[in-house]
Amino acid sequence: MLDAFRRLCPDEPTIYVADTAHCPYGNRPPEEVTRLSGKIAADLIARGCDVVVVACNTATAAAIDTLRAMWPKVPFVGMEPAIKPAALCSRTGVVGVLATRGTFRGRLYRNTSAHVAGGVKIIECVADEFVAFVERGETDGPAVEAAVRARMEPIIAAGADRIVLGCTHFPHLKPVMERIVAGRAEIIDPSDAVARRIRDVLKKVKGER
């Protein structure tokens, strides 16, 4: 997602914080994720950030409401699996979602999936192990391909023609995913849409000064 924003707004300064000490967030209690997210947000705000991006689906699900309540004057942009656009484009009426356990527990995901559930069938797949691969710098190879294949083949077999990436780590594995999918489904990466949202929020903040 950061790469997508930098491509869109190359002249905008950014501060990136990766909480590698506590990664992955997906299997941590929501209360802990909220506490960790609050500490990072406080640091970014203290350093003068105009917009705070919660660039993690699990952290967005657990913490963004609390963060907005704690800093009501600071715009927060969160992440949410792109189920709605995937559902609108699906020809088979079946959409797969790859995400962490924490994302699937979140209110934003539940609300969005409930909204589109009448029109499409949603196949949910917990893929926490993808985060560990990316954190180790493993984005290809036999072990990665086997893990990705094990998660994606059942989704495709269920008839999905759109597969949504519901974690900001997952796009790093997109080349492997596309090789496995081999044109049988489209992989939906929300990074570009989120980057456009950040750009629009930033423009609004600067325009109000």
Backbone as a chain_set.jsonl record, in Angstrom:
{"seq": "MLDAFRRLCPDEPTIYVADTAHCPYGNRPPEEVTRLSGKIAADLIARGCDVVVVACNTATAAAIDTLRAMWPKVPFVGMEPAIKPAALCSRTGVVGVLATRGTFRGRLYRNTSAHVAGGVKIIECVADEFVAFVERGETDGPAVEAAVRARMEPIIAAGADRIVLGCTHFPHLKPVMERIVAGRAEIIDPSDAVARRIRDVLKKVKGER", "coords": {"N": [[0.821, -1.191, 0.0], [1.946, 1.25, 0.764], [3.808, 1.541, -1.306], [2.033, 1.916, -3.422], [0.896, 4.385, -2.73], [3.15, 6.027, -2.842], [3.734, 5.891, -5.545], [1.554, 7.256, -6.533], [1.646, 9.744, -5.243], [4.4, 10.969, -5.332], [5.881, 13.073, -4.248], [5.095, 13.54, -1.691], [5.974, 13.571, 1.703], [6.567, 10.761, 3.83], [6.088, 8.85, 6.817], [6.922, 5.782, 7.952], [5.948, 3.144, 9.97], [6.703, 0.025, 11.135], [5.524, -2.515, 13.03], [7.275, -4.793, 13.811], [8.061, -6.195, 16.021], [5.801, -7.174, 17.252], [4.448, -8.529, 15.344], [2.753, -11.33, 13.909], [-0.321, -9.4, 13.829], [-2.713, -10.64, 13.481], [-3.505, -12.886, 15.051], [-3.707, -11.903, 17.595], [-5.338, -10.668, 20.611], [-8.1, -8.378, 20.242], [-8.018, -6.188, 22.041], [-5.333, -5.942, 22.692], [-4.238, -5.36, 20.184], [-5.444, -2.898, 19.757], [-4.251, -1.389, 21.795], [-1.522, -1.439, 21.028], [-1.718, -0.212, 18.521], [-2.583, 2.306, 19.298], [-0.32, 3.347, 20.592], [1.481, 3.581, 18.451], [0.076, 5.363, 16.807], [0.014, 7.64, 18.452], [2.719, 8.332, 18.483], [3.154, 8.94, 15.755], [1.435, 11.123, 15.407], [2.568, 12.921, 17.2], [4.866, 13.44, 15.809], [4.014, 15.056, 13.825], [2.36, 14.23, 11.707], [-0.021, 14.656, 9.125], [-2.076, 13.018, 8.254], [-3.08, 9.866, 9.398], [-2.472, 6.628, 8.539], [-3.877, 3.573, 8.971], [-2.424, 0.981, 8.218], [-3.16, -1.759, 8.067], [-5.254, -4.468, 7.993], [-6.223, -5.952, 10.17], [-5.593, -4.307, 12.377], [-7.1, -2.078, 11.695], [-9.68, -3.167, 11.867], [-9.803, -3.76, 14.616], [-9.094, -1.401, 15.984], [-9.608, 1.179, 14.821], [-11.933, 2.705, 15.341], [-11.606, 3.381, 18.031], [-9.213, 4.86, 17.878], [-10.006, 7.067, 16.341], [-11.815, 8.183, 18.107], [-10.108, 8.916, 20.168], [-8.433, 10.813, 18.973], [-10.005, 13.075, 17.672], [-9.652, 15.156, 15.849], [-7.841, 14.372, 14.022], [-7.404, 12.956, 10.859], [-7.988, 9.6, 10.111], [-7.129, 6.934, 8.032], [-8.264, 3.835, 7.121], [-7.983, 0.259, 6.479], [-9.847, -2.005, 4.481], [-11.212, -5.058, 3.426], [-11.766, -5.432, -0.069], [-14.499, -6.214, -0.73], [-16.963, -5.353, -1.748], [-16.522, -4.053, -4.39], [-15.496, -6.337, -5.651], [-17.658, -8.088, -5.519], [-19.508, -6.745, -7.13], [-18.347, -7.019, -9.616], [-18.219, -9.717, -10.065], [-18.828, -12.575, -12.028], [-19.598, -15.161, -11.573], [-20.846, -15.07, -9.157], [-19.575, -15.784, -6.876], [-17.253, -15.016, -4.432], [-13.998, -14.962, -3.208], [-12.227, -14.469, -0.133], [-9.176, -13.703, 1.213], [-7.675, -13.442, 4.274], [-6.561, -12.361, 7.567], [-7.236, -13.898, 10.763], [-7.987, -11.945, 12.606], [-8.965, -9.851, 11.019], [-11.299, -10.947, 9.907], [-12.823, -11.053, 12.186], [-13.538, -8.448, 12.645], [-15.631, -5.462, 12.909], [-15.96, -3.813, 10.614], [-15.437, -5.527, 8.463], [-17.445, -7.481, 8.876], [-19.782, -5.951, 8.61], [-19.597, -5.057, 5.934], [-19.466, -7.481, 4.494], [-21.932, -8.572, 5.202], [-23.595, -6.796, 3.938], [-23.255, -7.286, 1.222], [-23.828, -9.924, 1.026], [-26.248, -10.944, 0.185], [-26.159, -10.865, -2.544], [-23.948, -12.257, -3.484], [-21.983, -15.246, -2.974], [-19.76, -15.641, -0.33], [-16.563, -16.793, 0.155], [-14.615, -17.44, 2.812], [-11.248, -17.384, 3.867], [-8.821, -18.059, 6.163], [-5.549, -16.968, 6.323], [-3.181, -16.715, 7.9], [-0.538, -17.578, 7.901], [0.634, -16.526, 5.638], [1.477, -13.993, 6.301], [3.675, -14.464, 7.948], [5.49, -15.578, 6.107], [5.991, -13.357, 4.408], [7.067, -11.523, 6.232], [9.455, -12.761, 6.771], [10.715, -12.363, 4.434], [10.272, -14.164, 2.447], [8.949, -14.595, -0.534], [8.513, -16.223, -2.622], [9.1, -19.533, -3.969], [9.256, -23.116, -3.186], [7.972, -23.749, -0.654], [6.407, -21.482, -0.13], [4.797, -21.465, -2.43], [3.418, -23.879, -2.109], [1.938, -23.366, 0.226], [0.355, -21.184, -0.56], [-1.035, -22.319, -2.695], [-2.499, -24.271, -1.329], [-4.346, -22.733, 0.028], [-5.664, -21.282, -1.991], [-6.609, -22.969, -4.054], [-8.954, -24.423, -3.087], [-10.755, -22.267, -2.929], [-11.02, -21.454, -5.592], [-12.01, -23.832, -6.628], [-14.495, -23.774, -5.485], [-15.81, -22.061, -7.081], [-15.18, -19.345, -7.199], [-14.594, -16.304, -8.865], [-13.37, -13.999, -8.312], [-10.869, -12.981, -6.103], [-10.236, -11.615, -3.093], [-7.713, -9.717, -1.566], [-7.153, -9.489, 1.723], [-5.285, -8.401, 3.473], [-2.511, -6.345, 4.135], [-0.022, -7.444, 3.793], [-0.31, -9.422, 1.904], [-0.272, -8.687, -0.916], [2.427, -8.869, -1.584], [2.781, -11.467, -2.238], [1.475, -11.749, -4.559], [2.468, -12.288, -7.253], [3.006, -15.08, -7.08], [0.458, -16.005, -6.451], [-0.97, -15.301, -8.783], [0.279, -16.926, -10.622], [-0.536, -19.425, -9.743], [-3.315, -19.224, -9.872], [-3.674, -18.783, -12.577], [-5.26, -17.361, -14.461], [-7.839, -18.172, -13.871], [-9.267, -16.791, -12.008], [-9.704, -13.41, -10.847], [-7.433, -11.473, -9.02], [-7.956, -9.324, -6.389], [-6.55, -6.471, -5.349], [-6.577, -4.035, -2.952], [-4.856, -1.853, -2.75], [-4.296, 0.38, -4.514], [-6.736, 1.747, -4.534], [-6.95, 2.523, -1.847], [-4.714, 4.167, -1.689], [-5.542, 6.275, -3.324], [-7.614, 7.251, -1.757], [-6.197, 8.161, 0.505], [-4.717, 10.231, -0.714], [-6.833, 11.983, -1.391], [-7.897, 12.635, 1.135], [-5.679, 13.891, 2.255], [-5.4, 16.116, 0.563], [-7.73, 17.493, 1.272], [-7.203, 18.087, 3.965], [-4.991, 19.82, 3.693], [-6.198, 21.824, 2.246], [-7.874, 22.976, 4.088], [-6.298, 24.442, 5.737]], "CA": [[0.0, 0.0, 0.0], [2.866, 2.389, 0.772], [4.326, 1.671, -2.666], [0.965, 2.481, -4.254], [0.773, 5.804, -2.414], [4.335, 6.731, -3.345], [3.58, 6.023, -6.995], [0.517, 8.25, -6.791], [2.052, 11.037, -4.676], [5.835, 10.776, -5.073], [6.502, 14.202, -3.561], [4.582, 13.654, -0.328], [6.808, 12.873, 2.694], [5.858, 9.74, 4.601], [6.76, 8.173, 7.929], [6.417, 4.401, 7.967], [6.272, 2.405, 11.194], [6.352, -1.397, 11.059], [5.631, -3.111, 14.366], [7.752, -6.151, 13.609], [8.218, -6.857, 17.32], [4.544, -7.805, 17.651], [3.83, -9.137, 14.164], [1.559, -10.805, 13.244], [-1.434, -8.932, 14.652], [-3.934, -11.38, 13.181], [-3.926, -13.828, 16.088], [-3.656, -11.25, 18.907], [-6.637, -10.168, 21.063], [-8.39, -7.015, 19.777], [-7.609, -5.189, 23.024], [-3.891, -5.76, 22.55], [-4.014, -4.67, 18.91], [-5.842, -1.502, 19.971], [-3.215, -0.738, 22.605], [-0.331, -1.27, 20.195], [-2.033, 0.776, 17.49], [-2.638, 3.612, 19.947], [1.052, 3.811, 20.826], [2.054, 3.995, 17.165], [-0.634, 6.572, 16.371], [0.475, 8.756, 19.287], [4.051, 8.706, 18.009], [3.037, 9.581, 14.445], [0.809, 12.433, 15.589], [3.581, 13.763, 17.85], [5.857, 13.79, 14.798], [3.438, 16.028, 12.914], [1.676, 13.648, 10.543], [-1.326, 15.251, 8.803], [-3.02, 11.908, 8.103], [-2.548, 8.608, 9.915], [-3.009, 5.487, 7.811], [-3.789, 2.301, 9.692], [-2.16, 0.147, 7.034], [-3.279, -3.16, 8.489], [-6.676, -4.777, 8.096], [-6.529, -6.385, 11.535], [-5.565, -3.127, 13.248], [-8.278, -1.273, 11.358], [-10.858, -3.823, 12.433], [-9.798, -3.728, 16.081], [-8.703, -0.167, 16.666], [-9.775, 2.49, 14.196], [-12.98, 3.475, 16.029], [-10.993, 3.923, 19.243], [-8.243, 5.885, 17.492], [-10.752, 8.265, 15.921], [-12.388, 8.795, 19.316], [-9.017, 9.499, 20.946], [-7.91, 11.98, 18.259], [-11.108, 13.412, 16.761], [-9.265, 16.148, 14.841], [-6.861, 13.756, 13.123], [-8.021, 12.002, 9.938], [-7.422, 8.248, 10.034], [-7.558, 6.128, 6.889], [-8.076, 2.431, 7.445], [-8.024, -0.753, 5.428], [-11.021, -2.871, 4.515], [-11.21, -5.915, 2.237], [-12.558, -4.854, -1.167], [-15.529, -7.193, -1.074], [-18.037, -4.756, -2.536], [-16.204, -4.014, -5.829], [-15.352, -7.703, -6.157], [-19.008, -8.629, -5.693], [-20.14, -6.082, -8.261], [-17.715, -7.47, -10.859], [-18.212, -11.177, -10.164], [-19.733, -13.193, -12.998], [-20.081, -16.43, -11.027], [-21.563, -14.853, -7.911], [-18.79, -16.337, -5.774], [-16.074, -14.198, -4.158], [-13.14, -15.456, -2.139], [-11.519, -13.461, 0.663], [-8.023, -14.158, 1.978], [-7.405, -12.452, 5.319], [-6.158, -12.93, 8.856], [-8.354, -14.169, 11.67], [-8.408, -10.69, 13.212], [-9.767, -9.089, 10.057], [-12.628, -11.557, 9.806], [-13.582, -10.766, 13.419], [-13.789, -7.017, 12.779], [-16.947, -4.916, 12.572], [-15.998, -3.318, 9.244], [-15.578, -6.672, 7.551], [-18.762, -8.108, 9.07], [-20.812, -5.094, 8.034], [-19.494, -5.056, 4.479], [-19.829, -8.798, 3.975], [-23.368, -8.741, 5.373], [-24.268, -5.933, 2.968], [-23.197, -7.87, -0.129], [-24.05, -11.374, 1.104], [-27.447, -11.331, -0.55], [-25.905, -10.932, -3.98], [-22.873, -13.197, -3.823], [-21.508, -16.161, -1.942], [-18.416, -15.251, 0.094], [-15.742, -17.874, 0.691], [-13.589, -16.86, 3.68], [-10.095, -18.251, 4.096], [-7.804, -17.518, 7.059], [-4.221, -17.255, 5.769], [-2.223, -16.05, 8.781], [0.834, -17.988, 7.6], [1.176, -15.675, 4.574], [2.147, -12.869, 6.953], [4.984, -14.944, 8.399], [6.355, -15.687, 4.927], [6.391, -12.019, 3.948], [7.936, -10.939, 7.246], [10.773, -13.391, 6.632], [11.256, -12.053, 3.116], [10.006, -15.275, 1.534], [7.815, -14.264, -1.386], [8.426, -17.238, -3.666], [9.779, -20.766, -3.598], [8.363, -24.267, -3.013], [7.148, -23.691, 0.555], [5.414, -20.421, -0.335], [3.834, -21.898, -3.444], [2.564, -24.927, -1.535], [1.01, -22.741, 1.171], [-0.602, -20.376, -1.322], [-1.889, -23.242, -3.444], [-3.414, -24.932, -0.391], [-5.411, -21.788, 0.382], [-6.378, -20.724, -3.139], [-7.284, -23.975, -4.886], [-10.341, -24.662, -2.658], [-11.578, -21.105, -3.257], [-11.301, -21.538, -7.023], [-12.87, -25.001, -6.818], [-15.85, -23.397, -5.043], [-16.419, -21.24, -8.126], [-14.864, -17.921, -7.102], [-13.883, -15.68, -9.99], [-12.688, -12.851, -7.733], [-10.276, -13.306, -4.814], [-9.871, -10.351, -2.453], [-6.595, -9.761, -0.62], [-7.61, -8.748, 2.894], [-4.166, -8.099, 4.368], [-1.524, -5.556, 3.391], [1.138, -8.288, 3.486], [-0.589, -10.403, 0.863], [0.146, -8.317, -2.275], [3.801, -9.293, -1.843], [2.706, -12.823, -2.767], [0.58, -11.727, -5.718], [2.998, -13.036, -8.408], [2.794, -16.515, -6.865], [-0.978, -16.234, -6.548], [-1.386, -15.228, -10.181], [0.794, -18.123, -11.292], [-1.375, -20.549, -9.34], [-4.67, -19.003, -10.379], [-3.547, -19.003, -14.027], [-6.365, -16.774, -15.211], [-9.149, -18.706, -13.494], [-9.926, -15.787, -11.159], [-8.979, -12.144, -10.737], [-7.008, -11.156, -7.658], [-8.317, -7.937, -6.098], [-5.651, -5.807, -4.401], [-7.167, -2.712, -2.71], [-3.817, -0.858, -2.463], [-4.434, 1.596, -5.319], [-7.93, 2.468, -4.076], [-6.619, 3.142, -0.559], [-3.786, 5.264, -1.984], [-6.347, 7.407, -3.815], [-8.342, 7.778, -0.601], [-5.227, 8.933, 1.286], [-4.456, 11.461, -1.461], [-7.996, 12.876, -1.295], [-7.97, 13.132, 2.508], [-4.556, 14.815, 2.434], [-5.758, 17.355, -0.141], [-8.725, 18.179, 2.077], [-6.528, 18.629, 5.145], [-4.169, 20.975, 3.274], [-7.092, 22.885, 1.805], [-8.524, 23.588, 5.25], [-5.346, 25.235, 6.512]], "C": [[0.866, 1.257, 0.0], [3.448, 2.615, -0.62], [3.289, 2.312, -3.58], [0.814, 3.974, -3.996], [1.959, 6.597, -2.955], [4.307, 6.871, -4.858], [2.598, 7.131, -7.329], [0.947, 9.646, -6.361], [3.544, 10.993, -4.332], [6.493, 11.89, -4.279], [6.023, 14.368, -2.124], [5.499, 12.91, 0.642], [5.974, 11.89, 3.499], [6.74, 9.242, 5.744], [6.117, 6.802, 8.052], [6.887, 3.699, 9.236], [5.787, 0.97, 11.026], [6.575, -2.025, 12.434], [6.047, -4.577, 14.242], [7.904, -6.921, 14.928], [6.965, -7.619, 17.726], [3.804, -8.453, 16.483], [3.847, -10.665, 14.294], [0.488, -10.369, 14.24], [-2.644, -9.871, 14.554], [-4.412, -12.326, 14.271], [-3.845, -13.236, 17.496], [-5.055, -10.772, 19.308], [-6.873, -8.735, 20.586], [-7.921, -5.932, 20.74], [-6.109, -4.905, 22.93], [-3.562, -5.011, 21.263], [-4.367, -3.192, 19.039], [-4.784, -0.748, 20.765], [-1.952, -0.465, 21.777], [-0.549, -0.199, 19.125], [-2.074, 2.183, 18.065], [-1.259, 4.187, 20.198], [1.689, 4.31, 19.535], [1.401, 5.284, 16.682], [-0.162, 7.795, 17.16], [1.839, 9.252, 18.825], [3.972, 9.442, 16.68], [2.432, 10.982, 14.554], [1.798, 13.405, 16.236], [4.64, 14.221, 16.847], [5.282, 14.648, 13.677], [2.736, 15.476, 11.697], [0.289, 14.277, 10.356], [-2.415, 14.194, 8.723], [-2.343, 10.659, 8.662], [-3.253, 7.462, 9.193], [-2.797, 4.233, 8.648], [-3.659, 1.222, 8.622], [-2.125, -1.333, 7.387], [-4.765, -3.436, 8.658], [-7.074, -5.183, 9.505], [-6.568, -5.203, 12.487], [-6.741, -2.207, 12.958], [-9.517, -1.859, 12.007], [-10.939, -3.649, 13.942], [-9.783, -2.324, 16.656], [-9.188, 1.138, 16.066], [-10.875, 3.323, 14.853], [-12.42, 4.131, 17.291], [-10.023, 5.043, 18.913], [-8.951, 7.174, 17.09], [-11.39, 8.967, 17.109], [-11.308, 9.479, 20.148], [-8.463, 10.767, 20.315], [-8.935, 12.439, 17.222], [-10.742, 14.418, 15.668], [-8.264, 15.596, 13.82], [-7.582, 12.803, 12.173], [-7.255, 10.674, 9.913], [-7.995, 7.555, 8.799], [-7.252, 4.674, 7.214], [-8.144, 1.539, 6.224], [-9.276, -1.601, 5.607], [-10.996, -3.745, 3.269], [-12.201, -5.427, 1.186], [-13.628, -5.828, -1.643], [-16.574, -6.6, -2.016], [-17.676, -4.66, -4.018], [-16.024, -5.403, -6.419], [-16.714, -8.32, -6.433], [-19.695, -8.033, -6.915], [-19.614, -6.586, -9.6], [-17.811, -8.979, -11.072], [-19.238, -11.671, -11.171], [-20.337, -14.485, -12.449], [-20.926, -16.259, -9.77], [-20.87, -15.459, -6.709], [-17.508, -15.525, -5.635], [-15.294, -14.818, -3.012], [-12.46, -14.307, -1.415], [-10.407, -14.146, 1.442], [-7.692, -13.086, 3.012], [-6.895, -13.161, 6.569], [-7.399, -13.122, 9.727], [-8.899, -12.87, 12.271], [-9.264, -9.85, 12.292], [-11.172, -9.643, 9.966], [-13.473, -11.293, 11.048], [-14.082, -9.329, 13.474], [-15.157, -6.559, 12.315], [-17.03, -4.476, 11.115], [-16.186, -4.46, 8.256], [-16.976, -7.282, 7.666], [-19.86, -7.274, 8.429], [-20.802, -5.145, 6.516], [-19.932, -6.393, 3.896], [-21.331, -9.053, 4.109], [-24.135, -7.95, 4.322], [-24.316, -6.572, 1.583], [-23.588, -9.343, -0.145], [-25.282, -11.827, 0.334], [-27.208, -11.505, -2.041], [-24.857, -11.932, -4.392], [-22.625, -14.146, -2.652], [-20.069, -15.798, -1.613], [-17.719, -16.458, 0.718], [-14.613, -17.247, 1.496], [-12.47, -17.866, 3.925], [-9.075, -17.534, 4.972], [-6.429, -17.942, 6.543], [-3.15, -16.529, 6.587], [-0.771, -16.377, 8.417], [1.461, -17.163, 6.479], [1.962, -14.509, 5.172], [3.557, -13.275, 7.374], [5.957, -15.08, 7.233], [6.892, -14.32, 4.515], [7.343, -11.368, 4.941], [9.349, -11.522, 7.188], [11.419, -13.081, 5.285], [11.086, -13.176, 2.115], [8.765, -14.97, 0.711], [7.681, -15.207, -2.575], [9.192, -18.474, -3.191], [8.787, -21.874, -3.308], [7.443, -24.181, -1.798], [6.047, -22.646, 0.416], [4.356, -20.888, -1.326], [2.893, -22.961, -2.901], [1.519, -24.336, -0.597], [-0.062, -21.937, 0.444], [-1.562, -21.279, -2.097], [-2.931, -23.899, -2.535], [-4.579, -24.03, -0.004], [-6.276, -21.41, -0.818], [-7.14, -21.76, -3.956], [-8.709, -24.276, -4.411], [-11.274, -23.495, -2.979], [-11.973, -21.148, -4.731], [-12.243, -22.708, -7.31], [-14.317, -24.715, -6.415], [-16.527, -22.448, -6.028], [-16.092, -19.767, -8.079], [-14.147, -17.432, -8.357], [-13.223, -14.366, -9.578], [-12.158, -13.275, -6.365], [-9.695, -12.03, -4.224], [-8.719, -10.575, -1.474], [-6.94, -8.865, 0.563], [-6.533, -8.495, 3.923], [-3.109, -7.369, 3.555], [-0.223, -6.315, 3.139], [0.933, -9.091, 2.193], [-0.195, -9.979, -0.552], [1.59, -8.704, -2.606], [3.85, -10.709, -2.433], [1.876, -12.893, -4.053], [1.162, -12.434, -6.941], [2.808, -14.546, -8.286], [1.312, -16.85, -7.018], [-1.446, -16.255, -7.999], [-0.89, -16.436, -10.968], [-0.088, -19.328, -10.981], [-2.784, -20.429, -9.922], [-4.723, -19.21, -11.889], [-4.776, -18.542, -14.807], [-7.741, -17.265, -14.829], [-9.942, -17.742, -12.617], [-9.073, -14.53, -11.165], [-8.661, -11.87, -9.277], [-7.215, -9.665, -7.424], [-7.421, -7.402, -4.988], [-6.161, -4.392, -4.183], [-6.148, -1.578, -2.578], [-4.016, 0.451, -3.227], [-5.64, 2.424, -4.871], [-7.666, 3.171, -2.75], [-5.669, 4.316, -0.772], [-4.543, 6.488, -2.488], [-7.128, 8.049, -2.673], [-7.417, 8.628, 0.271], [-4.943, 10.264, 0.6], [-5.599, 12.453, -1.297], [-8.121, 13.463, 0.107], [-6.872, 14.157, 2.757], [-4.828, 16.155, 1.751], [-6.758, 18.17, 0.676], [-8.11, 18.82, 3.298], [-5.727, 19.877, 4.782], [-5.045, 22.131, 2.843], [-7.778, 23.618, 2.941], [-7.578, 24.45, 6.071], [-5.423, 26.708, 6.14]], "O": [[0.551, 2.225, -0.692], [3.567, 3.757, -1.064], [3.624, 3.152, -4.414], [0.624, 4.749, -4.933], [1.792, 7.705, -3.465], [4.802, 7.86, -5.398], [2.79, 7.863, -8.3], [0.644, 10.626, -7.042], [3.904, 10.981, -3.155], [7.556, 11.682, -3.693], [6.503, 15.251, -1.413], [5.779, 11.73, 0.429], [4.814, 12.157, 3.811], [7.967, 9.219, 5.644], [4.905, 6.687, 8.236], [8.081, 3.666, 9.533], [4.6, 0.731, 10.801], [7.7, -2.054, 12.933], [5.266, -5.483, 14.533], [7.877, -8.152, 14.942], [7.048, -8.601, 18.463], [2.658, -8.877, 16.63], [4.843, -11.234, 14.741], [0.4, -10.898, 15.348], [-3.494, -9.888, 15.444], [-5.615, -12.548, 14.402], [-3.906, -13.971, 18.481], [-5.879, -10.497, 18.436], [-5.926, -7.95, 20.531], [-7.473, -4.871, 20.306], [-5.676, -3.762, 23.072], [-2.703, -4.129, 21.256], [-3.672, -2.333, 18.496], [-4.458, 0.396, 20.448], [-1.392, 0.629, 21.836], [0.334, 0.618, 18.862], [-1.655, 3.14, 17.414], [-1.049, 5.389, 20.036], [2.359, 5.343, 19.527], [2.083, 6.191, 16.205], [0.037, 8.866, 16.586], [2.083, 10.458, 18.782], [4.645, 10.455, 16.491], [2.868, 11.91, 13.872], [1.856, 14.576, 15.861], [5.243, 15.28, 17.023], [5.968, 14.937, 12.697], [2.536, 16.209, 10.728], [-0.475, 14.411, 11.312], [-3.56, 14.456, 9.091], [-1.158, 10.43, 8.417], [-4.478, 7.346, 9.235], [-1.667, 3.883, 8.988], [-4.647, 0.632, 8.183], [-1.187, -2.053, 7.047], [-5.456, -2.721, 9.383], [-8.142, -4.802, 9.985], [-7.473, -5.101, 13.314], [-7.316, -1.622, 13.877], [-10.308, -1.143, 12.62], [-12.018, -3.416, 14.487], [-10.387, -2.073, 17.699], [-9.179, 2.15, 16.767], [-10.753, 4.547, 14.913], [-12.718, 5.289, 17.584], [-10.008, 6.069, 19.593], [-8.52, 8.261, 17.475], [-11.499, 10.193, 17.128], [-11.565, 10.512, 20.767], [-8.067, 11.693, 21.023], [-8.751, 12.213, 16.025], [-11.45, 14.522, 14.666], [-7.893, 16.284, 12.869], [-8.308, 11.922, 12.633], [-6.04, 10.642, 9.719], [-9.202, 7.591, 8.559], [-6.118, 4.326, 7.542], [-8.336, 1.998, 5.098], [-9.707, -1.878, 6.726], [-10.783, -3.239, 2.167], [-13.33, -5.057, 1.507], [-13.657, -6.217, -2.811], [-17.015, -7.255, -2.96], [-18.447, -5.138, -4.851], [-16.369, -5.625, -7.58], [-16.909, -8.991, -7.446], [-20.386, -8.74, -7.65], [-20.334, -6.586, -10.598], [-17.511, -9.464, -12.163], [-20.387, -11.23, -11.162], [-21.452, -14.859, -12.814], [-21.635, -17.179, -9.361], [-21.477, -15.633, -5.653], [-16.763, -15.363, -6.601], [-15.86, -15.156, -1.972], [-12.151, -13.283, -2.024], [-10.659, -15.055, 2.232], [-7.453, -11.934, 2.65], [-6.811, -14.388, 6.621], [-8.465, -12.572, 9.45], [-10.109, -12.708, 12.429], [-10.202, -9.197, 12.749], [-12.139, -8.881, 9.949], [-14.702, -11.307, 10.976], [-14.966, -9.02, 14.273], [-15.771, -7.176, 11.444], [-18.033, -4.724, 10.445], [-16.993, -4.37, 7.331], [-17.613, -7.566, 6.652], [-20.76, -7.81, 7.783], [-21.85, -5.262, 5.881], [-20.681, -6.435, 2.919], [-21.936, -9.677, 3.238], [-25.196, -8.377, 3.866], [-25.298, -6.419, 0.856], [-23.671, -9.949, -1.213], [-25.349, -12.97, -0.12], [-27.959, -12.204, -2.721], [-24.865, -12.411, -5.526], [-23.004, -13.881, -1.511], [-19.244, -15.662, -2.516], [-18.212, -17.059, 1.672], [-13.741, -16.59, 0.926], [-12.72, -19.048, 4.16], [-8.522, -16.511, 4.568], [-6.172, -19.13, 6.35], [-2.314, -15.815, 6.032], [0.119, -15.548, 8.603], [2.685, -17.102, 6.372], [2.981, -14.089, 4.624], [4.513, -12.524, 7.18], [7.13, -14.731, 7.364], [8.092, -14.149, 4.301], [8.317, -10.732, 4.541], [10.321, -10.843, 7.522], [12.55, -13.496, 5.028], [11.691, -13.147, 1.044], [7.646, -15.079, 1.213], [6.826, -15.006, -3.438], [9.844, -18.456, -2.147], [7.59, -21.61, -3.192], [6.259, -24.504, -1.897], [4.899, -22.886, 0.791], [3.16, -20.724, -1.088], [1.699, -22.945, -3.2], [0.358, -24.744, -0.615], [-1.241, -22.003, 0.79], [-2.765, -21.02, -2.142], [-4.09, -24.063, -2.917], [-5.679, -24.515, 0.262], [-7.487, -21.237, -0.68], [-8.206, -21.46, -4.494], [-9.608, -24.379, -5.246], [-12.452, -23.705, -3.268], [-13.13, -20.906, -5.074], [-13.156, -22.595, -8.128], [-15.248, -25.331, -6.933], [-17.683, -22.071, -5.835], [-16.667, -18.993, -8.845], [-13.212, -18.069, -8.843], [-12.592, -13.7, -10.398], [-12.889, -13.854, -5.562], [-8.774, -11.437, -4.787], [-8.748, -11.5, -0.663], [-7.01, -7.643, 0.431], [-6.821, -8.385, 5.115], [-2.842, -7.736, 2.41], [0.6, -5.866, 2.342], [1.892, -9.396, 1.483], [0.191, -10.842, -1.341], [1.937, -8.852, -3.778], [4.842, -11.098, -3.05], [1.61, -13.98, -4.566], [0.418, -13.133, -7.628], [2.488, -15.216, -9.268], [0.955, -17.853, -7.636], [-2.225, -17.122, -8.396], [-1.57, -16.911, -11.878], [-0.353, -20.153, -11.855], [-3.362, -21.405, -10.399], [-5.698, -19.746, -12.416], [-5.265, -19.242, -15.693], [-8.73, -16.819, -15.41], [-11.16, -17.87, -12.5], [-7.876, -14.575, -11.451], [-9.518, -12.018, -8.405], [-6.704, -8.839, -8.18], [-7.52, -7.824, -3.835], [-6.185, -3.606, -5.13], [-6.54, -0.441, -2.316], [-3.913, 1.526, -2.635], [-5.575, 3.653, -4.833], [-8.114, 4.3, -2.552], [-5.799, 5.347, -0.112], [-4.217, 7.615, -2.116], [-7.28, 9.27, -2.638], [-7.812, 9.701, 0.728], [-4.928, 11.309, 1.251], [-5.359, 13.641, -1.085], [-8.417, 14.648, 0.261], [-7.11, 15.179, 3.399], [-4.518, 17.209, 2.306], [-6.646, 19.393, 0.762], [-8.439, 19.955, 3.643], [-5.784, 20.88, 5.493], [-4.688, 23.292, 3.044], [-8.215, 24.757, 2.776], [-8.012, 25.122, 7.007], [-4.689, 27.525, 6.696]]}, "num_chains": 1, "name": "protein.A"}
